[in-house]
Amino acid sequence: MSLHAIKAFESAARLGSFKKAAEEMAIAPTGVSHHVANLEKRLGVRLFHRHHRQITLTPAGQRLSEATTSGFLTIETALDDIAQRASHLRVETTSSFAALVLIPGLHDFQRRYPDLEVNVSTGETIGSPVSQLCIRLGDARRVEAACVLKKERFGLYGAASVVEAMKDTQPMPVYLTRWKNERLPSPPWPQWLAQSGLAGEAFETIGFDQELYGIAEAVAGKGLVFCSQTLVAEHVSNATLVEVALAVDSPLCYYTPAPWRDYSLNHQALLEWLKALIS
């Protein structure tokens, strides 16, 4: 049975008019009449009593009308529900990435996609990759290339006044991150010292379990922070923090648990925007 014919019948039965059904479907009245006639021919019964400028349902037409109206209403409800769910994006990530990168930039995403709503939560567990978008810090050597958002570089940062006082303050406090996830590679602090030609004795390292805390201390002028470039990009752009020396590569990366193709189209749009943001 033609879906167009069934829809033409349902509309005509509900509105009581071929003309009104044609207006609703944006086709000619003869098109509705043709669809209904074909449907009646396929079924072998009359669905409408046709009078002068008026139609009424036959018993068979009444039965089919109740079924089709209920069916199309169920389909419409499902479509509305799916569309509404698709427009509400759930993002789960680390506290540091959420506070320093994702949330500050969301106003730009909402401006580009006003019909999408983004809800951000933080936590240590990875949720279902199809129902929500997870953004994690991981070991790039263990992550599929199609899942990587950005490979991380690490550098030493501080307020301008603190950086200027480095030679006068011995040792200088440096905030390092000790990951809660012990499988993550440590921040490349020794590699940075070797590249910069500086001795570890010139610094007093203080550990936090999230980069967010060390960055907050550095912004407050209490010392320096050794962290990923991505998290301090906004602070460096605003000159709240300055870089002490060139950053070094690390095996760490920001990634998603599943390749982009596994996410919804709206989630993919968010990923494209996010990758451009952190690049």
N, C-alpha and C positions, 0 to 999 in steps of 0.2 A: 504494500500500500504506500502511495506517495505521502510523504510527510507534509508536503505543501497542501495536498488535498485534505488531509486530516485537519490541518490548521485552518484551512478555509472553512471547512464544515464547523469546527469548534467556534470560530469567530462568528459565523453567520447564525449559529444556534444560540449563542450567548447574547448577541445583539438583536436577533430577530429580523435581520435585514442583510441581503446580499450587498447592498450599496454601502451600508455602514461597515460591513466586514471588509469590503474592498478598500475603503478609506483607511481602516486600521492596518491593513496589510500593504498599503501603498501599491495596489494593482487595480486594474480595470474591473468593474462589476461583472463583465462577461467572463473574466478570468476566474472569479469565485464560482460563478454558475457552472463553468466548464469543469473545475476541480470537483465540485459536488456531484455533478452528473457522472463523472468518471468513477467516483467513489461508490455511488449508488449502483453503477453497472458492475463494478467488481464484487460488491456485496450481494447483488441480486435483490435488493429491497429498496423501497422509497424511504428516504430520510426526512423529506419535507413534503407537506401539502403546499402546492403553489397556488396562490390566489392572485387576484389583480393587485399588484404592488404590495403584496403581503405574503409571508411564509409562516407556516406553523409546523411543528415537529410531529412526525408520526411516532407511534409507540417505539419502533426500532430507533428512530432518530433521538427520542428522549433518552433511551438507555445509553446510546453512544455519546450523547451530549454530556451526560453526567460523568461518564468515564473519561472523556477527553478533557473536559474542563478540570477535573481533579488531577489528571495526569500532567497537563501543562502547568498547573499551579504548583505541583510537586517539583517539576523541573525548574520553574522560575525561582522557587524558594531555594533550591539547591544551588543554582547559579549565583543568586545574591549572596548566599552564605559563603560560597567559595571565593567570590570576588572580595567580600569583606575580609575574610581571613587572609587572603593574599595581599591586601593593602596594609595589614598590620604586621610589620616585620619585627621579629624577635632576634636580638643580638646578645650573645653571651660571651664575655671576654674577661680579661684580667682587670683588676681595679686600676692599675697604672695606665694601661692602654685606654680604658674607658674615660678616666679623669683627664688625661693629658692630651689625648688625640681625638678619640671618637666623639665624645660629648661636645667639646668646644667647636668641632667642625660641623655638627649636625644641622646648624641653622642654614648652612649653604646647601646641604642635601635637601632639606625641606623646601627651600626656595626653588630648587630645580624640580622636585617631585612633590608638589603640594598635596597630592591625593594619597601619599603614602605616610604611614605613621610608624615611627621607629621606637621600640621599647628596649632599653638597655639594662642588662643585669650582669652582675659579676659573680664569679665563683671559680672553683678549682676543678669541677668535673665538666666533661664534654657531653653536651646533650645530643639529641637526635639531629644529624646533619641536614635532614630534609625539613624538619619542622622549625628549626631556628638556625641562625648563622652563628657559628662559634669561631672566634678569632683567638689564637693561642700563640704563645712563645714556645718554640721547640728547636730541636736539633735538626738543622737543614740536611744533615747526612742521613737522617732517618725519615724525612718527609718527602712524599712524592712531589716532583717538580711542578705538576699541575696544581698543587695545593698551596704553593708558596706565594705569599703576598709581597714580602720584601726580606732580603737578607740583611742582617744587622751589622752595623759598625759601632764601635764603642769609643768614647772619648772622655776627657776630663774637662769639667765645666765648673764655673763659679761666678759669683758676682764680680764685676770689674774691680771693685775695691779689694776684694779678697785675693784675686789673682795678682794684683799689684803688690800685695803684702807677702807673697809667697817667700821671697828671699829673706824677709825679716822675721818670719814666723817659722820656727823649727821645733818639732815637726808640724806640718800642716795637716789638719784633719781632712780625711777623704772618706766619703760614704760609699761603701760597696754593697752589692746585693748578694745575699746568700739565698738561693732559690729554695722555696718549699719543696719543689720537685727535685729530688736528688739526682734524677736521670739527666737533667739539663746540664750542659757544659757550663763551667764557671765563667764569669766575665773575664775577658782577656787582659787582666791587669798586668801580669808579668810581661806579656808581649808589648803592651803599651809602654811600660817602663823601659824595656830594651830599645824600642824604636825611638823613644824620646831622649834616650841617653841620660835618664834620671835614675837615682838610686832609691830603692824602697825605703831606706832609713829616713828619707826626707819627708815621709808621710806617716801619719797615724791613721790606720784604717779602722773604720767603724762600720759594723754590719747591720743591715736591715733585710727583712725578707721580701720587700717590695721596693722597686726603684722609686715609686711615688714618694716615699718618705725621705729618701736621700735627696731627691730633687727639691723637695720643700725646704729642707735644711739649707741647701746651697742657695736657694732663692732668698732665704732669710739672712744670708751672709754669715752662717755659722761654720762654713768650711767649703770644700770642693766635693763634687759628686762624679763618680765614674759610672756612666750609664750609656744606654743606647742613644744614637743620634735621633731616632724617630720620636722619642719621648720628650726631648728638649728642643725640638725644632722650633716650636712657637716661642719659647723663651729666648732662644738665640736670635730669632727674627726680630723680637722686640727689644733686644739688648739687655734683657733681664739677666741673662747668663752669657758668658763669653767662653770660647774654647781655649784651653791652655795650650794644646799642641794637636797635631794631626791625629785623627781617629784611626783605629786599627780594625781590620776585618775580624769577624768572629764566626763560629759555626752556627750561631743562633739565627733564627728567622721568625717572622710572624707568618702564620699559615692558617688555613682552614682544614678541618678534618677530612673533607670530601672535595673532589675536583669541582670546579665551578659549574660544569654541565649538570651536576646532580641537584643544584639549587633551583628554586623558582626563578622566573624571569625578573621579578622585582628584587629578589635577593641578589641576582647577578648584577642588576643595575647598581645596587648598593656596593657590591664588591668592586665594580669598575670605578665608581666614585672614590671609594676608600683607597684603592691602589694608586690612583692619581694624587690623592691627598698626601699620602705618606711617601710618594716618590719625589 
